[in-house]
Each structure stands twice: as structure tokens, then as C-alpha cells.
């Protein structure tokens, strides 16, 4: 299988930039895990503004919204919400 890469939305990048070191490490672990296992199904599905189904999955204290683009071998990470805040 071709290795997947991930992209992050600007809002996710802003959250990452203001996160603590431990939170950044956890987010990187989650992002790498999604790229390593791109076919995992989320806990729920949410449609984006174009009607595309996006996966929503909880990873410990984080709720991550993403969609896999299998043709391009990419995971697009659209949102990250810290559930502890």
C-alpha cells in the first residue's frame, strides 16, 4: 500500500500552534495514525459544505474531523476539538 500523507486545515493549524507540547505530541500521534490506517471508520459522519461525507472520530481528549482521499493517498484533517476545554 502506498503511504498516505495528511493535510491540515488552517483552523487545525491554529489550534496546533496554541496547544501545549503534550497536546501537540498527541495530535501528531493521531494524525500519523490516521495516515497509517486510512481506512478506519469514524464514530460518526458529518457532511462538509460540499456535501462530502467526513469522518468524525474521538481520540482520547480530541474529536477529529477528516476525510480520506484514497486516489491521492491523503487524509484531509478539517477540524480538531479539544474535549477537555
N, C-alpha and C positions, 0 to 999 in steps of 0.2 A: 504494500500500500504506500502510495506517495505521502510523505509527511505533510500534514496540514500546518498552515500558519494562521495567525489570528490578527484581526484588526480591531481597534477600539474606537468607539465614537468619542468625539470631543468632550462630551459630558462625563464619560468614564475617565478620560484622561485628567479632567479637573478634579474628580473625586480621588483618583490615584495620587495626584500631586499634593493634596492636602491631608492624605492619610498618614497614620503613624507608620513607622518602619515595619512593625509586626503586621499591620493591615496590608501594607504594600506586598510583603512577602506572601501573605495568604492569597491576595488577588493574583499575583503572578503564578502561584501554585494552581489556582483554579483555571486561569487562562491556559496554562501549559497542559493541564489535564483535559480541558475541552479540545485542544488541538490534538492531543494524543488519542482521544476517544471521540471522534467527531460524530459518531452515530448514536450517542447516548441521547435518550429522550428526556425532555424536561418534565417537571412536575405538572405544568400546565402549558397551554398555548395562548398566545396573545397576538392579535393581528397588528401589524405596523400600519403606517399611514398609506401604504400602497396596497394593503390587503394581504401582504405576505405573512404566513404563519411563523411566528417566532417562538422559540422555546424559552420557558421561564423555569429556572431551577434554583433551589436553595442549596447553598454550600455553607454549612455552619451558620455564621452570622451574616452571610451575604446572599442576596437574591440577585441573580444574574439573568439578563435577557439577552438572547443571542439567536442567530440563525446560521446554519451551516450552508455554505455554497460548495457543494461537492464537486461540481465541474471545475471550479478554480482551486479546489483543495484549501479553502479558507473558512474560518469561523469568524463571523462578524459579531462583535460584542457591542451591544447597543446601550445597555444600562447596567448599573451596579448600585444596589441599595444596601446600605449597612443597616441591618435589622436591630442592632443594639442602640442606635441613636434615638 
